[in-house]
Amino acid sequence: MRPGAGLLIALAALGGCWWPLEIAPPALQKIALCLPTGWALKALHQLISFGSGFEAVLVPLAVLLGFGAAANLLAARFFRS
């Protein structure tokens, strides 16, 4: 296994990729919202499980855009040639 694979698996579990966050303890639910996977799965769960419309996923999408912008800024800073 590659060195980063264990970290990725742990972050996926914390983000809710292995089980629905609704059955997780409240502390784990808060931790999941610190990760992009938590927000992505929250939006997906709203659409699939609850049949919500697009307006229900606007906040998670905005947060994911923020994660993406932050990642791009970090990449631009650290990978300048």
N, C-alpha and C positions, 0 to 999 in steps of 0.2 A: 504494500500500500504506500502511496506517495505521502510525504510528510504533511502536506496540507489537507489531505483527504479526511483525516480524523477531525480536524477543525471544521471542515465543511459539513461533515455529518452531524457534528454537535450543534452547529448553528442552524442547520435545517430542522433538527429536532426542536430546538428552542423556538424557532419561528413558526412551528405548527405544521410542518410538512408530514409528520408521522401520525398525528391524531388531531381531531378538531380541538381548537383552543377552548371551546365551551366546556369541555370536560376537564380541563387543566385547572390547577389551583390558581387563585387570583394573582399571586406573585408571578407565576409563569406567564399568565396572560399579559401582565405589564411588561415583562422582559421581551415577549414576542413583538411588542409594538416598538421596540428599539431596533428591530431588524427589518430589512426590506421584505423578507419572506413573510413575516407576520402581516404586513399591510397588504401584500399581494393576495395572500390566502383569505384575509378578511374580506376583501372585495369579491373574490371568486365565490366565497361561501355565501355572501349576500345575494349574488346573482343566481347561483345554482340551488342552494338549499331553501332560501326564503323567497325566491322569485321577485326580488326587488328590481326596480328599474335602474337606469343609468345614473339617476341623481343620487342613489344610495352609495355609489362607488366614487363619487367626485372627490371626497376627502382622501380616501386611500390613494387615488390616482395622483392627487396633488402631492401627497407625501412621497410617493414613489418618484415623481419628477424631481422633488427636492433631493432625494437620495442619489438620483442619477446626476443631477447638477453638481452635487458635492463630490461625487466620484470623478467626474470629468475635470473639475477644478484641481483636485488632488493629482490626477494623472498628468494634467498640463504642467503642474508645478514640478513634479518629480521626474517626468520623462522628457523634459526639454533636452534637445540635442545641441 
